[in-house]
């Protein structure tokens, strides 16, 4: 099922990717069928706040994410903080601050926060559940995206970042695993390690937050951070989704960039500028590539990817039996 984006030999040379960025690209390993949600374990909670938990969706450094049902039978994603973190007063303050910030974010391409319990013994956060696999899963199964789908992905993620940054939030961990592919378009999720831009005092200076391969240079050097770190990660996401990661090793910079459509190659190169001031804003990205015909949200996915989304939804229905 792996596919490679087709390159048009008749197209002119495209801008090359900065060597530092190219060096951090890594090919995706193929995934087996990944959509069967994990059953609840014996020590997992069955209820968090008003929400009945039905399955495990994933686990990370901050906590476990569960599939849940609201009292009105709406599916939600419930993140419960790890037990070892809850005794740290500074963590609790940061978590409460980030919950407050995340509540302000809205837009078509994010997963809105619908409830939270930051003061509970085990703090928790509830967001709208988005029925779809992550971009990481899609790339592992399907391979690089076609040009129309890649462009629609870029526009959706840029619009999400525009909404996030407008609320004074820096995501700091944008990556394929934090982008969901749904029938209605891409959704950016997981504000668990995001921070209000004004809340720098709550983050220790010697702690690097984010995922290797998507970190901007200033995140590694301890320099002041801004929303430009998300734009660097955005450029890396485009390179992964367009196939540059798969073909980076042993390939010239220009050859790797040719796997992206010309306008997106230009955007990716600008986003990967070593100087944060040289990176475009989400609004500038939207202006740069927004004139292309990307289709309606209902047809942004080719049949093979729509099948993956349908399989994910079927697994979710199985994992959420009636009470």
N, C-alpha and C positions, 0 to 999 in steps of 0.2 A: 504493500500500500504506500510505500515511500515514493514521494514525487520530488522532482527538482524543478524550480522555476525556470522556464525557458528563457534563454537569452537570445536576443535578435542580433545576429552577426552584422547586420547592416547598420546598426545604431552607432553613433559616434562614441569615442572613448568617454567614459564617465569618471567623475572625480574619485581619487583613491581615498581609502580610509587611513587615518593617522596610524602609524605603526604601533604606538602604545596601545591604542584601542584594539587593533587587530590581534595583538599578542594575547589579549585576554579572552578572545573568542574560543569557545570549545564546542566541538560537534555534539549534537544531541544523541544520546543512546536510544535505540528503539525501545519502546515500551510494549509490554504485553497488554491485553485488554484490561484497562485499569478502572472500569467504572462500577464495579461492585462495591458499594459502601460497606465499611467494616461494621460488624455488629457491635453493640455496646458490650464492654467488658464487665466483669463481675463488680469491679470497684468503681465503675463509672456512675455518676448520678443519673437518676431517671427523671428528675424534675429540676429545673432552674428557674426561679421566679415563677412566672405564670406559664412557663413553656415546658411541654412534655418532650423529652429527648427520645429519638428513635434510632439513631445510628451515629457512627463516627465519620466525619468528613476529612479530618486531618489533624496533624499534631505539629507544633513548632516550638520555638524557643520560649514563647510567652505562655503558651497553654494549648488546650485541646479545643478543636472546633467540632461541634455536633450538629446534626440535622435535627431540627426541632419543629414542633407544631404549636401555633398560638391557640388561645382559647377559641378563636374563630376559625380554626382549622386551616390557617395559612402557614405555609412552610417558611421557616426562618433558619438562619445560621447562628448558632449560639457559641461564642467563644468564652471558655472558662479559664481563668488564670491559673497557672501552675501553683501548687500548694507551697513550694519553697520560696515563692516570690511575695506571698501575701504578708509576711512579717516585716517586710522592708517598708518603712514609712515613706521614704523618698519615691519608691516605686508606686505606692498607692497614690501619692500626690500627682505623679506624672500621668498615671493611668486615668485619674479623674479629670485632669486637665485635657488629656487627649480625647476622652469621651465627649467632653463639652465642645471641643473644637470639631470633632467628627460630626456631631449633630447638626452643625451649620452647613455642611456640604450637601449640595443637591445637584441634580443634573441627570441627563439621560444615561450617562456612561459610568455611574458609580453605583455602589450598593448602599442605600441609605441606612443609617442607624435608626432603629425603631424603638429600642429600649436598652436599659443598662442598669446594673447594680454595682456601682463602684465602691459602695460602702459595705457590701456584704462580706461575710467571712471569706468566701472565694469570689472576688470580683468577676463580673461577667458583662458581656456586650452582645447585643442581638442586632443583626442586620437582616435586610431582605435576602432571602435565598434566591440565588440566580441559577436556574437549571441549565448547566452547561459545563463542559470540561475546561480545565485551565489551558492557556496557550501552550504551556510546557507539555501537557499531555497531547495536545493536538499535533505539535511539532514532532513528538516522539513517534506518533502513529502515522501521520499523514506526510510528514516532511515539510519543506518550505512552502509558503503560501503563494498562490498565483498573484499576479500583479493587481487585479481588481480587489481581491480580498485583502491583500497587504495594504493597499491604499485606504480601504474602508477601516481597517484596523488602526492605521496611523491617525486617521481623522477622529475616530472615536476615543482613542487614548489621549490624544492632544486635547480634545474637548473636556475629558475627565480631569486632566491636569489643570486646565484653565479654571475649572470650578473649584478644585482643591486649593490652588494657589490663591484664588480670590478670597478665600477664607483665612488666609495667613498660615496655611499648613504646608509643610514640606513632607512629602511621603517618605522619602529616604530609602525605600526598598522596592522600587518599581522593577519588576522582572516578569518573565513569562508565567511564573507560578502565581503571580498576583494579578493576572489579567484573565478573566473568564470569557469564554467564547459562547455566546448565547444566540438564539435565533434572532433576537432583536438588536444585536450589535455587541461589541466588546464592552466589558465592565471592569473597571479598576477597583480592586478590593484591598482589604487589610490595612487599616490605619493603626494597627496595633503598635507600631514603632514610629509612626509619624509624630510630628511635634508641631505645636504652634510656633511660628517663626520668632515670636517674642519670648519663648520659654527656654532660652538657651541655658539658663541657670540650673535647670532641672536635669541637664545631661552632662555627665562627667566628661572632661575634655580628652581623657585617654581611652575612651570607649568608642570603638568603631562599630557603627550600626549599619547593617545592610548586608548584601550578598556579594561575595567575591565574583568578579567578572562584570558587575554592574555598578561598581563604586566609582564615582568621579575622583580625579586625582586629589582634589582638596579634602575628600573624606579620608584619604590615606595619610595625608601630611598634617592633619590637625588644623588646617587653615579655616577661617570662618566659612560657614555653610550658608547657602541661599537656595532658593527654588531652582537654581541652575543645576544642582546635583540631579534633580529629577529629569532634566532635559538630557543630561549625559546618559542616564539610564534609558531614556526613551530612544536615543540613538542606538544603543546596544540592543534594545528589544527589536528595532527594525532590522538590524543586521542578523540577529538570530532568526526572526520570522521570515526573512527574505532569502536565507540560505547561505549567507556569508560565513556563519559559524561552521557549517558543514564542510566548506571548501577553503577555509582560511589557511590551514597549514600547507606549506609548500606552494602557495599561490601568490602571485603578485598582488599588490594593493589594488591596482586598477582592475585586475581580474576578479578579485573578490567583490569590488564595488559594482561590477557589471551584473551581478546577480540581483541587484535592486533596480527598479525602474528609475529613469534618469532623475526625475524630480525628487524621489525619495532618497536616492544616493546623495544628492546635494544636501538635503535636509539632515541625513544621518551624519555626513561629514561635518556639517556646521555644529550639530549637537555634541560631537565628540571633540570639539575644540578643547585644548588643554586649559585655556583661559576661560573661566566662567562667563566673563563679560562678552565673549565672542559667540556664545550659544544663543540660539533664538528662544523666544518665549513661546508658550503654547499658542498664543494668539497669532504670532508671526508664522508658526508652522501651519496653522489653519488657513491663513491668507496665502501661503505659498502653494499649498496643494489642494486647497478647498474648491478650486474651480473645476476639477475633473469630475466626470460623471461616475459616481461610485455606486449608483443603484439605490434602491430603497432598502431600509433595514430588513425587510422580509426576504430579499434576494441577495444579500451580501455574501452568503455562503454557497459554494458549489455543492452539488449533490452529495459527494463523499463526506464533506464536513457536516452537512446537515444531518446525515445519518449518524455521525458521531454524537452530535447534540441530542438526537432522538434516543440513542442508546443510553446516554447519560440520564436523560429524563426517565426512561423506563426503569433504570436501576434505582433512581430516587423514589419512584412510586412503590417499588418493591420494598424499599427500606423504611417506608413510612406507612405501616399498616394502620387501619382504624383503631382507635382506642378501645 
